[in-house]
Amino acid sequence: MMRKLTVWWLLAAVALAAADWPQFRGVNATGVAEENDLPVAFNPEQNVVWKTPLPRGYSSPSLAGDRIFLTGVESEKLLTFALDRATGRVLWRREGPRPRKQELHENNHPASPTPVTDGTNVYVFFADFGLLAYGPDGNERWRLPLGPFGNPFGHGASPILAGDLVLQVCDQDAGAFLVAVDKNTGRVRWRADRPHAQRGYPTPVLYQPPKGRTQVIVAGSYQLNAYEVETGKPVWWVRGLPWQVKPTPVVAGDAVYFITYSGESDPGQQEIVPPFADALTQLDANKDGRLSKDEIVDPRAKARFEEYLDLDRTGYLEARDWEQFQLRRAGENSLRAYRLGGEGDVTERNFLWKNGRSLPNVPSPLFYRGVLYTLKEGGILASFDVKTGEILKQARLPGAPGAYYSSPVAADGKIYAISEEGKAAVIRAGAQWELLAVNNLDDGCKSTPAIAGGSIYIRTYSALYCFRKKAE
């Protein structure tokens, strides 16, 4: 069974890689396409093939065959769209159920996760409901309610496919899990609890060991974990991550590269928090084996009691809350490289390097033609030596400052990066990269572009664009 799943996934990846972009950041979330002759200059008036107005959403376009899939919200309705790839015409739109409205950070959106497609059907996740599957004509194939979720910033992780399974990570302050769902029936095959995890936003990625079963890698609070795709069994893990992780890891060759950035976790800010038993001895005035807000003496901790410490919202700090606080104060921000594979805790033995400089909050790293890149707030692009972690070049992108939520993507020897205010930078890739152009999209953008079939697809706050280099 698993051998068939593995072969299917590999063949599907090869088939889709040539001309499609089936999920967040394309095949296995690499952000890389094998395309040529892509445009350097583009804007709403230049090299536009088509423009389709759409309701607001932060999900990115997924492409397969002649279809493009996105999600959005209009008049409080959760919507899934299928567009014609050649013309941008909306082929169908479907409203999903919305039994609740989850809490959200002001920079998040109810339609942030990106759809995933197998070339025929599409699978979408909304935190306000769960998973939904639609057929090629927009007919609903199945629905799976999930949640409600205890994540005050909302969700961002997108579903992925591994053979006949849809994988969705649902990290939250208490009760986090990774679920595998049969893509044909919507039946849950397995569910792996993630008791260490809190708020997490990275999309899972796949890893096929030279021998053995396919694994799914999930970055989250305090750990990077690998699970068997077939069973959900934990295989190996890396410790020492901070508590709130957003960028998606990148698998390249025999290594995984991932960024961990969270407030108060820069190198040198780590603290040793005493065991819970010691805290009870000092602070538990009524000797009930837990700590109320009134028993906390640190004014900073007292001020953040509800939002950051009392994870299960009981009004008290119990053992798990305290243990998570210990891990949070020990976690460290960095760009890390680890050798893939092994079993158990590989934090020490699989370590390759780490670098605490030039760390983005949201954008995922990019591995392209032997060089690793990060893109952080202010439009600061850095290239790294993948063997040592040394920064090769770090500089600001002139004309493209501000915040970045979209992740960089690459093809045709170029890197494409889009700021929140809609400045699209085009960079010649390389250790000593070079800025080629900055294009103004005249609209905001928090979605990651898709590249396929000689075109670049960019979703702004109000529309989806198809850009292509036109013959002169």
C-alpha positions as CSV (number, residue, x, y, z in Angstrom):
1,M,0.0,0.0,0.0
2,M,2.6,2.5,1.0
3,R,4.9,1.6,-1.9
4,K,2.0,2.5,-4.2
5,L,1.4,5.8,-2.4
6,T,5.1,6.7,-2.6
7,V,5.3,6.0,-6.3
8,W,2.1,7.8,-7.0
9,W,3.3,10.9,-5.2
10,L,6.6,10.9,-7.1
11,L,5.0,10.4,-10.5
12,A,2.3,13.0,-9.7
13,A,5.0,15.5,-8.6
14,V,6.9,15.0,-11.9
15,A,3.8,15.3,-14.0
16,L,2.6,18.4,-12.3
17,A,6.0,20.1,-12.0
18,A,6.3,20.8,-15.7
19,A,3.3,23.1,-16.2
20,D,1.3,23.3,-13.0
21,W,1.5,24.9,-9.5
22,P,-0.9,22.7,-7.6
23,Q,-0.6,24.1,-4.0
24,F,1.0,26.8,-1.9
25,R,4.4,27.7,-3.5
26,G,4.0,25.0,-6.1
27,V,5.2,21.4,-6.0
28,N,6.2,20.6,-2.3
29,A,6.1,24.3,-1.5
30,T,9.5,24.9,-3.0
31,G,8.5,28.1,-4.7
32,V,10.4,27.1,-7.9
33,A,9.2,26.5,-11.4
34,E,11.1,25.3,-14.5
35,E,10.0,28.1,-16.8
36,N,11.7,30.4,-19.3
37,D,11.2,33.8,-20.9
38,L,9.2,35.3,-18.0
39,P,8.6,39.1,-17.9
40,V,10.7,41.5,-16.0
41,A,8.4,44.5,-16.5
42,F,4.7,44.1,-15.6
43,N,1.9,46.1,-14.1
44,P,-1.8,46.7,-14.6
45,E,-1.1,48.2,-18.0
46,Q,1.9,46.2,-19.2
47,N,2.3,42.5,-20.2
48,V,-1.2,41.7,-18.8
49,V,-2.9,38.7,-20.4
50,W,-6.0,39.1,-18.2
51,K,-7.3,40.5,-15.0
52,T,-10.2,39.1,-13.0
53,P,-11.7,41.0,-10.1
54,L,-12.2,38.8,-7.0
55,P,-13.4,39.2,-3.4
56,R,-10.6,39.7,-0.9
57,G,-8.6,36.8,0.3
58,Y,-5.0,36.0,1.1
59,S,-4.9,32.5,-0.4
60,S,-2.6,32.0,-3.3
61,P,-3.5,30.7,-6.8
62,S,-3.2,26.9,-7.4
63,L,-3.1,25.7,-11.0
64,A,-3.5,22.4,-12.7
65,G,-4.6,21.7,-16.3
66,D,-6.9,24.5,-17.5
67,R,-8.0,25.6,-14.0
68,I,-7.0,28.0,-11.3
69,F,-8.3,27.7,-7.8
70,L,-8.6,30.3,-5.1
71,T,-10.7,31.2,-2.0
72,G,-12.1,34.4,-0.7
73,V,-14.8,36.1,1.4
74,E,-17.7,38.2,0.1
75,S,-20.6,39.4,2.3
76,E,-19.3,37.1,5.1
77,K,-19.5,34.1,2.8
78,L,-16.6,31.6,2.5
79,L,-16.1,31.1,-1.2
80,T,-14.1,28.8,-3.4
81,F,-13.4,29.8,-7.1
82,A,-12.4,28.0,-10.2
83,L,-11.1,30.2,-13.1
84,D,-10.3,29.4,-16.7
85,R,-6.5,29.5,-17.0
86,A,-6.5,30.9,-20.5
87,T,-9.0,33.7,-20.0
88,G,-9.4,34.3,-16.3
89,R,-13.1,33.7,-16.6
90,V,-14.8,32.5,-13.4
91,L,-16.1,29.0,-14.2
92,W,-17.7,28.4,-10.9
93,R,-17.9,29.7,-7.3
94,R,-19.1,27.7,-4.3
95,E,-20.1,28.9,-0.9
96,G,-18.9,26.8,2.0
97,P,-20.6,26.5,5.5
98,R,-19.5,29.0,8.1
99,P,-20.8,27.9,11.5
100,R,-18.5,30.4,13.4
101,K,-16.1,33.3,13.0
102,Q,-12.7,32.5,14.5
103,E,-10.6,35.2,16.2
104,L,-8.1,36.7,13.8
105,H,-5.0,38.9,13.8
106,E,-5.6,42.2,11.9
107,N,-3.1,41.0,9.3
108,N,-4.8,37.6,8.8
109,H,-7.9,36.7,6.9
110,P,-10.6,33.9,6.9
111,A,-9.4,32.9,3.5
112,S,-5.6,32.6,4.0
113,P,-4.9,28.9,3.4
114,T,-4.3,28.1,-0.2
115,P,-6.2,25.3,-2.0
116,V,-4.5,22.1,-3.2
117,T,-5.5,20.3,-6.4
118,D,-4.8,16.8,-7.8
119,G,-5.4,18.0,-11.3
120,T,-9.1,17.1,-11.2
121,N,-10.5,18.0,-7.8
122,V,-9.7,20.8,-5.4
123,Y,-9.4,20.7,-1.6
124,V,-9.8,23.8,0.6
125,F,-9.5,24.6,4.3
126,F,-11.3,27.3,6.2
127,A,-10.7,27.7,9.9
128,D,-14.3,28.8,10.2
129,F,-15.4,25.3,9.1
130,G,-12.8,22.7,8.2
131,L,-12.0,20.8,5.0
132,L,-14.1,20.8,1.8
133,A,-13.6,18.9,-1.5
134,Y,-15.0,20.0,-4.9
135,G,-15.0,18.1,-8.2
136,P,-14.1,19.6,-11.6
137,D,-17.6,21.1,-12.1
138,G,-17.8,22.5,-8.6
139,N,-19.9,19.7,-7.2
140,E,-19.1,19.2,-3.5
141,R,-17.6,15.8,-3.0
142,W,-17.3,15.8,0.8
143,R,-17.0,18.0,3.8
144,L,-15.2,17.5,7.1
145,P,-15.9,19.9,10.0
146,L,-12.8,20.6,12.1
147,G,-12.5,22.9,15.1
148,P,-13.4,25.3,16.6
149,F,-9.8,26.4,17.2
150,G,-8.0,28.2,20.0
151,N,-5.7,30.3,17.9
152,P,-6.3,34.0,18.5
153,F,-4.3,35.0,15.4
154,G,-6.2,32.7,13.1
155,H,-4.8,30.0,10.8
156,G,-2.5,30.1,7.8
157,A,-1.3,26.5,7.1
158,S,-2.6,25.2,3.7
159,P,-3.6,21.6,2.9
160,I,-1.3,19.4,0.9
161,L,-1.7,16.1,-0.9
162,A,0.4,12.9,-0.4
163,G,-1.0,10.2,-2.6
164,D,-4.6,9.7,-1.8
165,L,-4.4,11.7,1.5
166,V,-5.1,15.3,2.2
167,L,-2.9,16.5,5.1
168,Q,-3.9,19.5,7.2
169,V,-2.0,20.8,10.2
170,C,-4.2,22.5,12.8
171,D,-2.0,24.0,15.4
172,Q,-3.5,26.0,18.3
173,D,-2.8,26.9,21.9
174,A,-4.3,23.6,23.2
175,G,-5.3,20.5,21.3
176,A,-3.1,20.9,18.2
177,F,-3.1,18.1,15.6
178,L,-2.2,16.9,12.2
179,V,-4.9,15.1,10.3
180,A,-4.8,12.8,7.2
181,V,-8.1,12.5,5.2
182,D,-8.9,10.2,2.4
183,K,-9.1,12.6,-0.6
184,N,-11.9,10.4,-2.2
185,T,-14.2,10.0,0.7
186,G,-13.4,12.6,3.3
187,R,-12.9,9.9,5.9
188,V,-10.2,10.6,8.5
189,R,-7.4,8.0,8.1
190,W,-5.4,9.1,11.1
191,R,-4.9,12.0,13.5
192,A,-1.6,12.8,15.2
193,D,-1.8,14.9,18.3
194,R,0.8,17.7,18.7
195,P,0.8,18.4,22.4
196,H,3.9,20.6,22.2
197,A,2.4,22.9,19.5
198,Q,0.7,26.2,20.0
199,R,0.1,28.9,17.3
200,G,1.6,27.6,14.1
201,Y,1.2,28.7,10.4
202,P,3.7,26.8,8.2
203,T,2.3,24.5,5.5
204,P,3.6,20.9,5.7
205,V,6.2,19.6,3.2
206,L,7.0,16.0,2.1
207,Y,10.2,14.1,2.3
208,Q,11.0,10.7,0.7
209,P,13.9,8.9,2.4
210,P,16.2,6.8,0.1
211,K,14.7,3.8,1.9
212,G,11.4,3.6,3.8
213,R,8.1,5.4,3.8
214,T,7.3,9.0,2.8
215,Q,7.3,11.5,5.6
216,V,5.6,14.8,6.2
217,I,7.5,17.5,7.9
218,V,5.8,20.1,10.1
219,A,7.4,23.1,11.7
220,G,5.7,24.4,14.8
221,S,6.1,25.6,18.3
222,Y,9.4,24.4,19.8
223,Q,9.8,21.5,17.3
224,L,10.2,20.5,13.7
225,N,8.6,17.1,13.4
226,A,8.6,14.4,10.7
227,Y,5.7,11.9,10.6
228,E,5.0,8.8,8.5
229,V,2.5,9.7,5.9
230,E,0.8,6.3,6.0
231,T,0.3,6.2,9.8
232,G,1.0,9.6,11.4
233,K,3.6,8.0,13.5
234,P,6.4,10.4,14.7
235,V,9.7,9.5,13.1
236,W,12.2,12.3,14.1
237,W,12.2,15.8,15.4
238,V,14.3,18.9,16.1
239,R,14.0,20.9,19.3
240,G,14.8,24.5,20.3
241,L,12.4,26.4,18.0
242,P,10.5,29.5,19.4
243,W,6.9,29.4,20.2
244,Q,5.2,31.0,17.1
245,V,6.5,29.9,13.7
246,K,5.2,31.2,10.4
247,P,7.5,30.4,7.4
248,T,7.2,27.1,5.6
249,P,10.3,24.9,5.5
250,V,12.1,24.0,2.2
251,V,13.4,20.5,1.4
252,A,16.3,20.5,-1.0
253,G,18.6,17.5,-1.6
254,D,19.3,15.8,1.7
255,A,18.6,18.9,3.9
256,V,15.7,20.9,5.3
257,Y,16.0,24.7,5.7
258,F,13.6,26.5,7.9
259,I,13.2,29.9,9.6
260,T,12.0,30.4,13.1
261,Y,11.1,33.9,14.3
262,S,9.1,34.9,17.3
263,G,9.0,37.9,19.6
264,E,11.4,37.8,22.5
265,S,13.4,34.9,21.1
266,D,16.4,36.5,19.5
267,P,19.8,34.9,20.4
268,G,20.8,36.0,23.9
269,Q,17.2,36.5,25.1
270,Q,16.8,33.0,26.3
271,E,16.0,32.4,30.0
272,I,16.0,29.4,32.3
273,V,12.6,29.1,33.9
274,P,12.4,27.1,37.1
275,P,10.4,23.9,37.3
276,F,6.7,24.1,38.0
277,A,7.1,22.5,41.4
278,D,9.5,25.3,42.4
279,A,7.1,27.9,41.1
280,L,4.3,26.4,43.2
281,T,6.5,26.4,46.3
282,Q,7.1,30.1,45.9
283,L,3.8,31.4,44.5
284,D,0.9,29.0,45.2
285,A,-0.5,30.8,48.2
286,N,-3.7,28.6,48.6
287,K,-1.8,25.4,47.8
288,D,-4.3,24.2,45.2
289,G,-1.5,23.0,42.8
290,R,-2.0,25.7,40.2
291,L,-1.4,29.4,39.9
292,S,-4.1,32.1,39.5
293,K,-3.4,35.5,38.0
294,D,-3.5,37.0,41.5
295,E,-0.7,34.7,42.6
296,I,1.7,35.8,39.8
297,V,4.0,38.5,41.0
298,D,5.9,39.4,37.8
299,P,4.0,42.4,36.4
300,R,5.0,41.5,32.8
301,A,3.7,37.9,33.2
302,K,0.5,39.2,35.0
303,A,-0.2,41.5,32.1
304,R,0.0,38.7,29.5
305,F,-1.7,36.0,31.6
306,E,-4.8,35.5,29.5
307,E,-3.2,35.9,26.0
308,Y,0.1,34.1,26.3
309,L,0.2,32.0,29.5
310,D,-3.2,30.4,30.2
311,L,-3.2,28.3,27.0
312,D,-6.4,26.3,27.8
313,R,-8.3,29.4,29.1
314,T,-9.0,27.8,32.5
315,G,-8.1,30.9,34.5
316,Y,-5.1,29.2,36.0
317,L,-1.6,28.1,35.1
318,E,-1.3,24.3,35.3
319,A,1.7,22.1,34.6
320,R,1.3,22.2,30.8
321,D,1.0,25.9,30.7
322,W,4.2,26.3,32.7
323,E,6.1,23.7,30.7
324,Q,5.2,25.5,27.5
325,F,6.4,28.8,29.1
326,Q,9.7,27.1,29.9
327,L,10.0,26.0,26.2
328,R,9.1,29.5,25.0
329,R,11.8,31.2,27.0
330,A,14.3,28.7,25.7
331,G,13.4,28.9,22.0
332,E,15.8,30.7,19.7
333,N,15.1,32.6,16.4
334,S,17.4,31.5,13.5
335,L,17.6,30.3,10.0
336,R,18.6,26.6,10.3
337,A,19.8,23.8,8.2
338,Y,19.4,20.1,9.2
339,R,20.3,16.9,7.5
340,L,17.1,14.9,6.7
341,G,16.3,11.5,8.1
342,G,17.0,9.4,11.2
343,E,14.9,8.5,14.1
344,G,14.0,10.2,17.4
345,D,15.6,13.4,18.6
346,V,18.1,14.5,15.9
347,T,18.6,18.1,17.2
348,E,22.3,17.5,17.8
349,R,23.3,14.8,15.4
350,N,21.6,16.1,12.2
351,F,22.5,19.8,12.8
352,L,24.3,21.5,9.9
353,W,24.3,25.2,10.7
354,K,22.2,28.1,11.9
355,N,22.3,31.9,11.4
356,G,20.4,34.4,13.5
357,R,20.6,37.3,11.0
358,S,18.2,38.6,8.4
359,L,15.2,36.6,9.7
360,P,11.7,37.2,8.1
361,N,8.6,37.0,10.2
362,V,6.3,35.5,7.6
363,P,7.9,34.9,4.1
364,S,9.3,31.4,3.6
365,P,12.9,30.8,2.6
366,L,13.8,30.0,-1.1
367,F,16.3,27.5,-2.3
368,Y,17.1,28.2,-6.0
369,R,20.0,27.0,-8.1
370,G,22.2,26.1,-5.1
371,V,21.7,29.4,-3.2
372,L,19.4,30.0,-0.2
373,Y,17.5,33.2,0.1
374,T,15.5,35.0,2.8
375,L,13.3,38.1,2.4
376,K,12.4,40.1,5.5
377,E,10.5,43.3,6.5
378,G,11.8,46.4,4.8
379,G,12.5,44.6,1.6
380,I,15.8,43.2,2.8
381,L,17.0,40.2,0.6
382,A,19.8,38.0,1.8
383,S,21.6,35.1,0.0
384,F,23.2,32.3,2.0
385,D,25.9,29.7,1.4
386,V,24.0,26.5,1.8
387,K,27.0,24.6,3.1
388,T,28.0,27.1,5.8
389,G,25.1,29.4,6.4
390,E,27.3,32.4,5.7
391,I,25.6,35.4,4.3
392,L,26.8,36.1,0.7
393,K,24.9,39.3,0.1
394,Q,22.4,41.2,2.1
395,A,20.9,44.5,0.9
396,R,17.6,46.4,0.7
397,L,15.5,46.3,-2.5
398,P,15.4,49.9,-3.5
399,G,11.8,51.0,-4.3
400,A,10.2,48.0,-2.5
401,P,10.3,48.7,1.2
402,G,7.6,48.0,3.8
403,A,6.1,44.7,5.1
404,Y,6.2,41.4,3.4
405,Y,3.7,38.5,3.7
406,S,4.1,37.0,0.3
407,S,6.9,34.5,0.0
408,P,9.5,34.8,-2.8
409,V,9.3,32.5,-5.8
410,A,11.8,31.8,-8.6
411,A,12.0,30.7,-12.3
412,D,13.9,31.7,-15.4
413,G,17.0,32.7,-13.4
414,K,14.8,35.3,-11.6
415,I,13.4,35.8,-8.1
416,Y,9.9,37.5,-7.7
417,A,9.1,39.2,-4.4
418,I,6.0,41.3,-3.7
419,S,5.5,43.7,-0.8
420,E,2.3,44.2,1.1
421,E,1.8,47.6,-0.7
422,G,2.1,45.9,-4.1
423,K,5.7,46.6,-5.2
424,A,6.8,43.5,-7.2
425,A,10.6,43.2,-7.3
426,V,12.3,41.1,-10.0
427,I,15.8,40.0,-9.0
428,R,18.5,38.2,-11.0
429,A,19.2,35.1,-8.9
430,G,22.7,34.3,-7.7
431,A,25.0,34.6,-4.7
432,Q,25.6,38.2,-5.7
433,W,22.0,38.8,-6.7
434,E,21.0,41.9,-8.7
435,L,17.7,43.9,-8.7
436,L,16.4,44.1,-12.2
437,A,13.1,46.0,-11.8
438,V,10.4,47.1,-9.3
439,N,6.9,47.0,-10.7
440,N,3.9,48.8,-9.1
441,L,0.7,46.7,-8.9
442,D,-1.4,49.6,-7.7
443,D,-2.9,47.4,-5.0
444,G,-1.9,45.6,-1.8
445,C,-0.8,42.0,-1.8
446,K,-0.4,39.3,0.9
447,S,-0.6,36.3,-1.5
448,T,2.3,34.3,-2.9
449,P,2.6,34.3,-6.8
450,A,2.3,31.2,-8.9
451,I,4.5,30.6,-12.0
452,A,3.4,28.1,-14.7
453,G,3.1,27.9,-18.4
454,G,5.3,31.0,-19.1
455,S,3.0,33.2,-17.0
456,I,3.1,34.7,-13.5
457,Y,-0.2,34.8,-11.6
458,I,-0.4,37.4,-8.9
459,R,-3.3,38.0,-6.6
460,T,-3.8,41.5,-5.2
461,Y,-6.4,42.5,-2.7
462,S,-9.0,43.0,-5.4
463,A,-8.0,40.9,-8.4
464,L,-6.0,38.0,-9.9
465,Y,-3.6,39.0,-12.7
466,C,-2.0,36.8,-15.4
467,F,1.2,38.4,-16.6
468,R,3.2,37.1,-19.6
469,K,6.0,38.5,-21.7
470,K,4.4,39.6,-25.0
471,A,6.2,39.5,-28.3
472,E,7.7,42.8,-29.4
